[in-house]
Amino acid sequence: MKISQFLSVSLSLVGVARAAPARAKDHETLQRRGPKEYLDCSPEQQAALQAALEDMFRITDKPLQEFFVDGINSFDPNKLAYAHYFRNEDRDMVAAAFKALHDAANPAMSLAVSYNIQCAAEGIAGCASGDLAFTQPFPEDFVGGGEIAGVRKVVVCPAFFTESRTTRRLPETQEEIDAYCQFKESKRFNEFETGAHTLLHEISHLDSFGLAAGYPARNQPAGLHFPTFDYHGTDDWHQISTPGNGRILKSGNAGDKIETWENAESLAAFSLEYWVATVCGLEDVPL
Ligand SMILES: [Zn+2]
């Protein structure tokens, strides 16, 4: 989602939060992983989100094992899963991004990237049909346009808990791997997707993620309802959040390009594609 969309979405969220301040009372009884708090989530929704975060921990761990080998970035940028989305010279920023994403899904590092996860009610702004999630990009100290300072939210839409691409889990046992990789030659990208992919994409939009990863500040001009602010999180280049758009960003000649690692889906798509390439022994994953 582009910043201007975030703004209108966040503005309407203020009303939603006031109208339905109910918070899951039992969130302390489940193991904490990643977010500071789950807001408005049922026990079943919270369990599904925690499972997706466990998968995000695993999917980010795989490239990290090569990004940091005795302090040296040993990742081969010619691997197709990487070369689809990034350039050779992007390796250190991508490594820093994955360190922060890995920390964001790690219960022991949950303060490194601070965020809450809110389970949205049916039909709120930002959760149109087919939408899975969105994220508040404001820095934590941002005040204005109805926003107060505080930990920002990844908001998960009802579809997250029903769509196959977000309810699917990463395989763990050999039996699960066999099922996941079955018919791999004819499978498309979204048939390998899991909830970890969507959470990774959204978490990278957080200002706290960009700060943890060492991203430079970018300025958001003032809008109708909001004063200007600097933010450090990722964007959705051309307001599109598809793997194909990430591949175009890497190789195209558009004049308005952002850095590859500043595009949320480039990080998310690489994480999934590298997992599939490694676990299923598949060189290319068609879109
Ligand atoms: Zn996005």
Boltz pocket constraint, residues with backbone or C-beta under 6 A from the ligand:
constraints:
  - pocket:
      binder: B
      contacts: [[A, 1], [A, 201], [A, 202], [A, 205], [A, 235], [A, 236], [A, 241], [A, 264]]
      max_distance: 6.0
